[in-house]
Amino acid sequence: MFPIFVENSRVPILLSRLAPIDIGAITLGPLVLSRGEITETTRTHEKIHWQQYKECLIVGFVILYFAFYIINRIKGMKGPEAYANIPFEREAYDNQDDPSYPEVRPVFGWA
């Protein structure tokens, strides 16, 4: 049922203007919005984010995501590096090639 995938959305394009990276797809709560067609790799990556959202009770994910990014910037990382070192992103990128990972991942696998 969730997440709900929406292809060919303009939202990632618009949000890329504010982000340190060019966003191809983004998970916003139970919605995954993609600027084009969603590949299996992207689908897995965003499913991992949905699991992270749920275990952090949605709001906690958003707060932690931005907190990790700000901490990385304070440590002197440039925007793309600060993004890549967010624990949520590290877990998703490290496991996006395994389509079974979202179902078998440990709780708080990003921690």
Summary of the structure (lengths in Angstrom):
residues: 111
radius of gyration: 13.4
end to end distance: 25.9
largest distance: 40.1
contacts: 301
relative contact order: 0.15
helix: 51%
strand: 10%
